[in-house]
Amino acid sequence: MWWWVKARRAHTLLPVGLTLLTALVLLLHDTVARLPSFRTGADNPVPAMLLVPVPLCAVLLMSLESRLSAAEDSSVRRVRARDAGLTLAAVAAATAVGLGADAVLGSGAAAPLGRNTAFLTGLTLCVRSRAGPPAAMTPVVWFAAVVFFGFDRTGRPTLWTVLPRAADDPVAATAAALTLSAGLAVQLGTRPRTDS
């Protein structure tokens, strides 16, 4: 197991990612940016918390892309299951940080952090199966799509956006759970690309 932890650099990368996530939550928990929307032709108030999961997704992908191909291609090692466990641990840690910030700071914007991290992580894992390491840009592209096209004329987020929806929104929670499940299924069922 230790060879896997060292190969994934999980003992160094994930603590850095979680520290960065926590620092961003503390700095940005109630910050709102006014960003342009192509659909409304006006500015939308977008919580900065929507971007907080992006660095953790990138660090997680960097960790998953760190491999020892010769050792991992052996059929006796359960690498994919360990990778899935690492992914779930990162999402669980982000959820704990978000709920903790919500409880301590009273920041409603931090409450959906776990859901948003789960959604973006699942989306990134699905794209990773086809794109490899460039899939790290998936959360940024999704965020841009949400900002530019995800709000209706009244300023409310549409159903497909997931990220800016309320913490207790059942549609967003279902979308996040399904997307993370799909990402884990892809992660468990496919071999990582080695041509990048």
C-alpha positions in Angstrom: 0.0 0.0 0.0 2.8 2.4 0.8 4.2 2.1 -2.8 0.8 3.2 -4.0 0.7 6.2 -1.7 4.2 7.3 -2.7 3.5 6.7 -6.4 0.3 8.8 -6.2 2.1 11.4 -4.1 -1.1 11.3 -2.0 0.8 12.0 1.2 2.1 15.4 -0.1 -0.4 16.5 -2.8 -3.7 15.9 -1.0 -2.8 17.7 2.2 -1.7 20.7 0.1 -4.9 20.6 -1.9 -7.0 20.4 1.3 -5.1 23.2 2.9 -5.6 25.4 -0.2 -9.3 24.5 -0.2 -9.7 25.4 3.5 -7.8 28.7 3.0 -10.0 29.6 0.0 -13.1 28.8 2.0 -12.0 31.1 4.8 -11.0 33.9 2.4 -13.9 33.7 0.0 -16.8 32.3 2.0 -19.2 35.3 1.4 -17.5 37.0 -1.5 -19.7 37.7 -4.5 -18.3 38.7 -7.9 -20.4 40.4 -10.6 -19.6 38.5 -13.8 -21.1 39.0 -17.3 -23.7 36.7 -18.7 -24.3 36.1 -22.4 -27.9 35.0 -21.9 -29.1 38.1 -19.9 -26.8 40.8 -21.3 -26.2 41.9 -17.7 -23.9 41.1 -14.8 -24.8 38.1 -12.6 -23.8 38.0 -8.9 -21.7 34.8 -8.7 -20.4 33.5 -5.4 -16.7 33.1 -5.4 -17.2 29.8 -3.5 -18.1 28.2 -6.8 -14.4 28.2 -7.8 -13.1 26.8 -4.5 -13.3 23.1 -5.5 -11.2 23.7 -8.7 -7.8 23.5 -7.1 -8.7 20.3 -5.2 -9.9 18.7 -8.4 -6.7 19.6 -10.1 -4.5 18.3 -7.3 -6.6 15.1 -7.2 -6.1 14.6 -10.9 -2.4 15.3 -10.6 -2.2 12.6 -7.9 -4.2 10.1 -10.0 -2.0 10.8 -13.0 1.2 10.0 -11.0 1.7 6.3 -11.8 4.2 3.5 -11.9 2.9 1.8 -15.1 4.9 -1.4 -14.7 3.8 -2.0 -11.2 0.2 -0.9 -11.7 -0.5 -3.0 -14.8 -0.1 -6.2 -12.7 -3.4 -7.9 -12.1 -2.6 -8.6 -8.4 -2.7 -5.0 -7.3 -6.0 -3.3 -6.7 -4.9 0.1 -7.9 -8.2 1.3 -9.3 -10.1 0.5 -6.1 -7.5 2.5 -4.1 -7.8 5.3 -6.6 -11.5 5.3 -6.1 -11.0 5.4 -2.3 -8.7 8.3 -2.7 -11.2 10.2 -4.7 -14.0 9.5 -2.2 -11.7 10.6 0.7 -10.9 13.9 -1.1 -14.7 14.6 -1.7 -15.5 13.6 1.9 -12.8 16.0 3.2 -14.1 18.8 1.1 -17.6 18.1 2.4 -16.3 18.3 6.0 -14.6 21.6 5.3 -17.8 23.0 3.8 -20.1 21.9 6.5 -17.5 23.0 9.2 -17.3 26.5 7.6 -21.1 26.7 7.4 -21.4 25.8 11.1 -18.5 28.0 12.4 -18.7 31.0 10.1 -22.5 30.8 9.4 -21.6 30.9 5.7 -24.4 29.5 3.7 -22.2 29.7 0.6 -19.9 27.0 2.1 -22.6 24.5 2.7 -22.8 23.1 -0.9 -19.0 22.8 -1.1 -19.1 19.0 -0.8 -21.8 18.6 -3.4 -20.0 20.9 -5.8 -16.7 19.1 -5.3 -18.4 15.7 -5.9 -20.0 17.0 -9.1 -16.8 18.6 -10.5 -14.7 15.6 -9.5 -17.1 13.2 -11.2 -17.2 15.3 -14.3 -13.4 15.5 -14.4 -13.0 11.7 -14.0 -15.4 11.2 -16.9 -13.5 13.6 -19.2 -10.2 12.1 -18.0 -11.0 8.8 -19.6 -10.9 10.4 -23.0 -8.6 13.4 -22.5 -6.1 12.3 -19.9 -4.3 15.1 -17.9 -5.9 18.0 -19.8 -9.2 17.0 -18.0 -7.9 19.2 -15.2 -9.5 22.1 -17.1 -13.0 20.6 -16.9 -14.0 22.4 -13.7 -12.9 25.7 -15.1 -14.8 25.2 -18.4 -17.9 24.2 -16.4 -17.6 27.3 -14.2 -17.3 29.5 -17.3 -20.3 27.8 -18.9 -22.3 28.4 -15.7 -21.3 32.1 -15.5 -21.9 32.9 -19.1 -25.0 30.8 -19.9 -26.3 29.4 -16.6 -28.6 32.1 -15.3 -32.0 33.1 -16.5 -33.2 36.7 -17.0 -34.3 36.9 -13.4 -30.7 36.0 -12.2 -31.7 32.5 -11.0 -29.5 29.6 -11.9 -31.0 27.1 -14.4 -31.3 23.4 -13.6 -28.2 22.1 -15.4 -25.8 24.4 -13.7 -25.6 22.5 -10.3 -22.9 24.7 -8.7 -24.9 27.9 -7.9 -28.0 26.1 -6.8 -29.1 26.2 -3.1 -27.4 23.8 -0.7 -30.6 21.8 -0.2 -31.6 21.6 -3.8 -32.6 18.0 -4.6 -31.9 18.3 -8.3 -28.4 19.5 -7.7 -27.7 16.8 -5.1 -29.0 14.1 -7.4 -26.9 15.4 -10.3 -23.8 15.5 -8.1 -24.4 12.0 -6.8 -25.0 10.6 -10.3 -22.0 12.4 -11.8 -19.6 11.3 -9.1 -21.0 7.7 -9.4 -20.4 7.9 -13.2 -16.9 9.2 -12.7 -16.0 6.5 -10.2 -17.5 3.8 -12.6 -15.3 5.2 -15.4 -12.3 5.3 -13.0 -12.8 1.7 -11.9 -13.5 0.4 -15.4 -10.9 2.0 -17.6 -7.1 2.1 -17.7 -5.5 5.5 -17.5 -4.2 6.9 -20.8 -0.5 6.7 -21.1 0.0 8.5 -24.4 0.1 12.0 -22.8 
